[in-house]
Amino acid sequence: MLTHAHLELADILRQQEKAGLEQYGLNLSQRKVWRAITACRTAALGGHIERCDQCRMTRHIYHSCRNRHCPKCQSRTKDQWLAARQRECLNVPYTHLVFTIPHALNGLAASHFRLITDILFSASAETLLAFAANPRWLGGVPAITLVLHTWTQTLQRHLHIHALMPNGALDEDGQWKQSRRGFLFPVKALSKVFREKFIDALKLARIDGRISKERMDDTASKQLLLELRQHDWVVYAKAPLGGPQQVLDYLSRYTHRVGISNERLLSFHDGQVRFKVRDNAHAGKKRIEQLSTNEFTRRFLQHVLPTGFKRIRHYGVLANCHKREKLAQCRLALQMPQPQPAIIESVQAFMLRVNQIDVLCCPHCGHGTMQVIDIIVAVKNRPVLTTGPPP
């Protein structure tokens, strides 16, 4: 039995490898993720051997997989991403919004994931851009960052977008138009516009054949559209956030989050996985969810993103085609200094800053310096998935 102190997602996936995996019908992206997580920080990926120059203690250091779905490989990636975003943050209040689509679309999302998520991104962005362009609200171009999440706390499918944007916009004259209201946009109006933009894009996708009639005939299409119009689409908006540092701290909770972290796993025993989830009925409380290993694995795998899929996208001022020029105009209008040049931080400096750990200091004697004495060669031609013991 594995418990919280030692349990990792990789342990559960390795156990499933031994049991056989044909039942899951994995696609190529899922196979790559499975292989990466189970190999992460093991001899399969290679590494090196270090020895203390004082007490002569040795240790093996294995490479990380760096896969975006791996719960052990997000800290430094997130930190590097946030450092880049810090250079783009404006010194104004920000607002966090959440765009959610009804669960009636879950079946279509399972078979047409890229299509439904692309529509979700575009409908969310177009809604915010339209409201920001309206002189009644701002009358300019906003800076929008959208982050896709696909899961609930219990790993069920739940497609939603986290949007972060400043409470203002850049107008045609290069001036910053700050929101003068106690809120950015009215959420009820946002919800209606978002719903109509999404439904219009869904209709177009069926007309031009991106959704085949075999997948959805006329009757099914009418029934789905009826359900979507009857459903109350809600855009959630939180109160304006503070300055740039608060914005970045807040955004970091969402950008590189995976479906489940190792810290939430409690135990894995007798074919059952127990893990912590947020108790929505009691604010600030946690409860325990228990799933069979097969069901837990199936739920996790449904959140693996296709290869090359971008789950963080930028619009408006932050669009790649003119980001440098528009951000410079925003800083000038807000009388902000130009950002400092980006600095590439070493792993040693990162660990010392984030965890107050000097990775080169000997953990045994506390005085010596760890030095590389040998290289551990990665296991070549490791199969994507195995049905026997892992290599």
Disulfide bonds with the S-S distance in Angstrom:
none
